[in-house]
Amino acid sequence: MVGTISSAASGGALAGLRVVEFASIGPGPHCAMLLADHGADVLRIDRPGGNGWPNPVMDRGRATITLDLTTPEGQSEALAIVDLADVVIEGFRPGVMERLNLGPSILMERNPRLVYGRMTGWGQDGPLARSAGHDITYLALTGALAAIGRPGEPAVPPLNLVGDFGGGSMFLLFGIMLALVERERSGHGQVVDAAILDGVASMLSMFSGTQPASPLSLDRTENVLGGVAPYYRCYLCADGREIAIGAIEPQFWRIVCSRLNAPAFVSQERSAWAQTTAWLEAEFATRPAAHWAALFDGSDACVVPVLTLAEAQSHPHNRHRGLYGVEDGMLQPVPAPRLDRTPGRIGAAKDVAAMLAGWRTIPSPLAWEMLRHDETR
């Protein structure tokens, strides 16, 4: 797909891609941000009064128009805009877009090459499809949440990174790109049913595919990645800050033990976990986090300080990579992933009138692929 698009003008691999985002919260806007970061024209259709969750970072790079989709006039204008688009993103409960006369059957009859991305928690069908839910809800019913936390304590939701963004926006984005690639062969769009439930279940394959004796058991008392193993967890330091250890491999663990002058009983063996953990807790509590960070700096021990977001921007490696930048007075992550010929960039807000004028007067570069496909069949 992208090989047919000139990306020189905007500097993005997705230049020429036209995306209509019906405003929502969380994974939908994040997916739209990623597309905009890599050169796509993203036009957001907002509701009167906004969505209640303004986020200048995640909402970057868009043109925005406000339409009342509950009125025939708003629906008519939305239809005319989508007629010019390559991709639609919506994040409503199943049936909402259909009630607004903006469901995929109507939009794709008018625009057969449209890729219609639907972002939900439960998916478009099933007993819970129309029920409310949030990240923690979907993690709970996939088996992921049960594995996160310390034995004997309540499960700990990992912010909303695993569900909304790991299982949500990333899989929505992947589905959209799959449909766009397939459209080169068929000339037709399709519906992408991106459910957070599905995405998280897929992400759990590293655990569900392991053998019964694997150290990656989802049992909180056994899983070496869940925080119970002494060599893969965080420890409190004398100043109340934390240090994170990820020394899974024996050769990395040996570096930890050597630099700490650990006694012989400090071991990775399962039978020694309790004793090893107690010794490490006591040891790390004797000095501030900065001391331990300096002790392990530059080694393969996989020991680093636990930084706040504000601190992370100043870390030498992050500064070298330019991981964060200040745009419009706000700390923002740079576009990811990084492409060498057509890198992404943080885009400023775009003028909706200018964007629509361009869509109406200049054929979409992606539309030519459909015409070429029809001519060669």
DRENMAR-852354 format. One line per 10 residues: their letters; for each residue y negated, x, z of C-alpha. Coordinates in steps of 0.02 Angstrom, whole numbers, padded with zeros to 5 digits. Example, Ala and Ser with C-alpha at 12.3 -4.5 7.8 and 13.67 -1.06 7.14 Angstrom:
<recs>
as) 00225/00615/00390 ~ 00053/00684/00357
</recs>
This chain:
<recs>
mvgtissaas) 00000/00000/00000 ~ -00131/00122/00057 ~ -00098/00238/-00090 ~ -00182/00112/-00205 ~ -00340/00098/-00102 ~ -00490/00212/-00115 ~ -00528/00265/00062 ~ -00664/00390/00020 ~ -00809/00272/00048 ~ -00764/00222/00226
ggalaglrvv) -00658/00371/00274 ~ -00513/00263/00329 ~ -00336/00242/00266 ~ -00355/00053/00270 ~ -00518/00043/00172 ~ -00517/-00114/00067 ~ -00404/-00210/00186 ~ -00487/-00374/00234 ~ -00443/-00446/00404 ~ -00497/-00609/00483
efasigpgph) -00475/-00610/00671 ~ -00483/-00775/00762 ~ -00553/-00721/00931 ~ -00432/-00711/01075 ~ -00405/-00590/01220 ~ -00295/-00437/01247 ~ -00171/-00388/01112 ~ -00252/-00479/00966 ~ -00421/-00391/00985 ~ -00334/-00225/01017
camlladhga) -00235/-00240/00855 ~ -00396/-00284/00762 ~ -00483/-00134/00839 ~ -00346/-00017/00776 ~ -00361/-00089/00601 ~ -00551/-00073/00604 ~ -00539/00106/00671 ~ -00443/00152/00514 ~ -00562/00076/00390 ~ -00515/-00107/00374
dvlridrpgg) -00653/-00237/00358 ~ -00626/-00348/00510 ~ -00720/-00512/00522 ~ -00702/-00598/00688 ~ -00720/-00786/00698 ~ -00783/-00820/00874 ~ -00795/-00985/00963 ~ -00961/-01052/01029 ~ -00996/-00965/01193 ~ -00875/-00822/01156
ngwpnpvmdr) -00700/-00796/01223 ~ -00755/-00758/01401 ~ -00691/-00578/01394 ~ -00822/-00474/01303 ~ -00764/-00294/01282 ~ -00881/-00184/01180 ~ -00747/-00049/01162 ~ -00602/-00156/01105 ~ -00720/-00265/01001 ~ -00794/-00118/00906
gratitldlt) -00809/-00104/00718 ~ -00815/-00290/00680 ~ -00926/-00415/00595 ~ -00934/-00576/00695 ~ -00971/-00754/00649 ~ -00970/-00903/00768 ~ -00889/-01062/00707 ~ -00842/-01221/00797 ~ -00664/-01241/00733 ~ -00649/-01413/00811
tpegqseala) -00767/-01481/00678 ~ -00730/-01512/00493 ~ -00878/-01402/00447 ~ -00813/-01255/00549 ~ -00638/-01275/00481 ~ -00703/-01283/00302 ~ -00803/-01123/00323 ~ -00654/-01035/00404 ~ -00543/-01086/00258 ~ -00666/-01017/00132
ivdladvvie) -00672/-00850/00226 ~ -00482/-00835/00240 ~ -00466/-00869/00053 ~ -00542/-00695/00030 ~ -00436/-00605/00160 ~ -00278/-00502/00161 ~ -00232/-00527/00344 ~ -00261/-00658/00478 ~ -00238/-00622/00664 ~ -00230/-00765/00789
gfrpgvmerl) -00173/-00769/00970 ~ -00164/-00952/01017 ~ -00017/-01050/01085 ~ 00100/-01119/00951 ~ 00029/-01275/00870 ~ -00155/-01242/00906 ~ -00197/-01172/00734 ~ -00101/-01314/00654 ~ -00204/-01442/00751 ~ -00360/-01354/00687
nlgpsilmer) -00295/-01370/00508 ~ -00287/-01180/00499 ~ -00100/-01154/00514 ~ -00004/-01038/00398 ~ 00060/-01176/00282 ~ -00118/-01227/00237 ~ -00193/-01052/00230 ~ -00050/-00975/00132 ~ -00044/-01116/00006 ~ -00225/-01075/-00035
nprlvygrmt) -00198/-00886/-00022 ~ -00015/-00844/-00059 ~ -00037/-00656/-00029 ~ -00102/-00684/00148 ~ -00014/-00596/00292 ~ -00029/-00715/00440 ~ -00010/-00623/00606 ~ 00031/-00732/00757 ~ 00018/-00652/00930 ~ 00098/-00745/01075
gwgqdgplar) 00192/-00708/01234 ~ 00347/-00814/01207 ~ 00353/-00826/01017 ~ 00331/-00975/00902 ~ 00487/-01068/00961 ~ 00600/-01089/01112 ~ 00590/-01189/01275 ~ 00443/-01087/01342 ~ 00348/-01067/01179 ~ 00207/-01184/01228
saghdityla) 00201/-01131/01411 ~ 00067/-01022/01487 ~ 00108/-00842/01529 ~ 00037/-00669/01557 ~ 00098/-00490/01543 ~ 00186/-00497/01712 ~ 00274/-00658/01662 ~ 00351/-00583/01506 ~ 00400/-00422/01594 ~ 00487/-00525/01728
ltgalaaigr) 00596/-00620/01604 ~ 00646/-00470/01497 ~ 00719/-00366/01638 ~ 00580/-00237/01629 ~ 00486/-00284/01788 ~ 00642/-00280/01897 ~ 00659/-00094/01860 ~ 00480/-00047/01906 ~ 00444/-00006/02087 ~ 00525/00070/02240
pgepavppln) 00688/00005/02313 ~ 00661/-00126/02447 ~ 00482/-00161/02392 ~ 00411/-00291/02272 ~ 00408/-00244/02088 ~ 00247/-00161/02030 ~ 00164/-00225/01870 ~ 00110/-00074/01765 ~ -00064/-00145/01731 ~ -00042/-00248/01572
lvgdfgggsm) -00002/-00098/01464 ~ 00184/-00126/01439 ~ 00178/-00309/01389 ~ 00011/-00351/01310 ~ -00012/-00186/01220 ~ 00157/-00098/01210 ~ 00259/-00253/01168 ~ 00112/-00352/01099 ~ -00025/-00270/00995 ~ 00085/-00124/00939
fllfgimlal) 00219/-00240/00871 ~ 00090/-00357/00794 ~ 00015/-00207/00705 ~ 00187/-00146/00651 ~ 00231/-00319/00584 ~ 00069/-00332/00486 ~ 00097/-00162/00406 ~ 00278/-00208/00364 ~ 00219/-00368/00279 ~ 00084/-00276/00182
verersghgq) 00209/-00146/00120 ~ 00331/-00283/00068 ~ 00190/-00376/-00020 ~ 00179/-00232/-00144 ~ 00354/-00276/-00202 ~ 00345/-00465/-00196 ~ 00161/-00502/-00219 ~ 00171/-00628/-00076 ~ 00118/-00630/00104 ~ 00218/-00693/00252
vvdaaildgv) 00203/-00747/00433 ~ 00221/-00615/00569 ~ 00287/-00693/00730 ~ 00242/-00557/00857 ~ 00300/-00606/01031 ~ 00271/-00495/01182 ~ 00443/-00548/01244 ~ 00524/-00479/01085 ~ 00424/-00318/01089 ~ 00465/-00277/01270
asmlsmfsgt) 00649/-00313/01240 ~ 00645/-00190/01095 ~ 00559/-00060/01203 ~ 00697/-00079/01333 ~ 00828/-00019/01207 ~ 00817/00156/01281 ~ 00889/00081/01441 ~ 00997/-00061/01375 ~ 01083/00057/01254 ~ 01137/00183/01385
qpasplsldr) 01310/00198/01458 ~ 01350/00133/01635 ~ 01344/00308/01711 ~ 01179/00353/01628 ~ 01036/00417/01738 ~ 00926/00291/01647 ~ 01001/00142/01739 ~ 00880/-00002/01766 ~ 00936/-00006/01948 ~ 00783/00049/02047
tenvlggvap) 00891/00150/02167 ~ 00962/00256/02026 ~ 00839/00264/01881 ~ 00766/00439/01872 ~ 00614/00373/01776 ~ 00573/00237/01902 ~ 00497/00342/02040 ~ 00646/00359/02156 ~ 00700/00533/02098 ~ 00605/00671/02191
yyrcylcadg) 00573/00764/02028 ~ 00494/00617/01936 ~ 00365/00532/02046 ~ 00194/00552/02127 ~ 00152/00630/02294 ~ 00002/00609/02409 ~ -00097/00766/02445 ~ -00203/00816/02595 ~ -00362/00742/02519 ~ -00283/00574/02480
reiaigaiep) -00269/00615/02295 ~ -00102/00620/02204 ~ -00001/00745/02105 ~ 00126/00690/01974 ~ 00292/00781/01946 ~ 00396/00755/01789 ~ 00518/00901/01804 ~ 00673/00815/01737 ~ 00753/00964/01650 ~ 00834/01093/01766
qfwrivcsrl) 00733/01237/01693 ~ 00570/01146/01733 ~ 00632/01100/01907 ~ 00669/01282/01943 ~ 00486/01324/01909 ~ 00432/01190/02035 ~ 00547/01260/02167 ~ 00496/01440/02133 ~ 00309/01408/02146 ~ 00331/01305/02304
napafvsqer) 00451/01432/02382 ~ 00563/01284/02415 ~ 00713/01303/02532 ~ 00888/01299/02460 ~ 00922/01118/02507 ~ 00783/01058/02390 ~ 00887/01000/02243 ~ 00899/00881/02095 ~ 01072/00824/02152 ~ 01079/00638/02189
sawaqttawl) 01152/00670/02361 ~ 00998/00774/02405 ~ 00864/00654/02344 ~ 00814/00588/02516 ~ 00803/00761/02596 ~ 00714/00836/02446 ~ 00589/00694/02439 ~ 00547/00711/02623 ~ 00517/00898/02606 ~ 00407/00878/02452
eaefatrpaa) 00306/00738/02534 ~ 00272/00849/02684 ~ 00232/01001/02576 ~ 00110/00916/02459 ~ 00022/00836/02607 ~ -00031/01008/02670 ~ -00156/01048/02532 ~ -00278/00952/02420 ~ -00227/00899/02245 ~ -00338/01031/02165
hwaalfdgsd) -00238/01168/02250 ~ -00074/01105/02179 ~ -00149/01076/02007 ~ -00208/01257/02003 ~ -00039/01320/02066 ~ 00055/01239/01922 ~ -00079/01251/01787 ~ -00014/01325/01625 ~ 00169/01317/01677 ~ 00314/01212/01613
acvvpvltla) 00336/01131/01783 ~ 00265/00965/01718 ~ 00155/00949/01873 ~ -00021/00881/01848 ~ -00154/00792/01952 ~ -00169/00603/01941 ~ -00341/00580/01863 ~ -00455/00431/01857 ~ -00516/00374/01686 ~ -00686/00451/01723
eaqshphnrh) -00604/00617/01768 ~ -00488/00615/01618 ~ -00630/00637/01494 ~ -00675/00804/01575 ~ -00500/00879/01577 ~ -00499/01037/01467 ~ -00357/00977/01355 ~ -00433/00805/01331 ~ -00602/00883/01294 ~ -00523/00999/01166
rglygvedgm) -00441/00851/01081 ~ -00599/00747/01092 ~ -00493/00612/01171 ~ -00643/00515/01232 ~ -00818/00502/01164 ~ -00977/00412/01210 ~ -01031/00284/01081 ~ -01165/00154/01111 ~ -01180/00221/01288 ~ -00998/00184/01329
lqpvpaprld) -00845/00294/01354 ~ -00726/00257/01211 ~ -00557/00325/01156 ~ -00555/00403/00984 ~ -00452/00316/00849 ~ -00265/00348/00856 ~ -00156/00407/00774 ~ -00247/00551/00688 ~ -00231/00567/00499 ~ -00280/00730/00416
rtpgrigaak) -00350/00664/00250 ~ -00413/00493/00298 ~ -00450/00499/00485 ~ -00508/00347/00578 ~ -00678/00332/00657 ~ -00766/00226/00786 ~ -00864/00098/00686 ~ -01025/00014/00731 ~ -01045/-00174/00726 ~ -01054/-00238/00546
dvaamlagwr) -01164/-00367/00467 ~ -01065/-00524/00431 ~ -01175/-00580/00285 ~ -01157/-00413/00198 ~ -00970/-00408/00228 ~ -00943/-00583/00158 ~ -01055/-00547/00010 ~ -00948/-00397/-00032 ~ -00788/-00497/-00013 ~ -00853/-00632/-00130
tipsplawem) -00918/-00518/-00267 ~ -00794/-00373/-00266 ~ -00607/-00409/-00289 ~ -00502/-00342/-00146 ~ -00417/-00178/-00196 ~ -00259/-00252/-00124 ~ -00274/-00405/-00236 ~ -00246/-00294/-00388 ~ -00073/-00253/-00323 ~ -00025/-00436/-00332
lrhdetr) -00094/-00447/-00510 ~ -00001/-00290/-00561 ~ 00158/-00359/-00486 ~ 00140/-00524/-00581 ~ 00106/-00433/-00746 ~ 00261/-00323/-00732 ~ 00387/-00454/-00679
</recs>
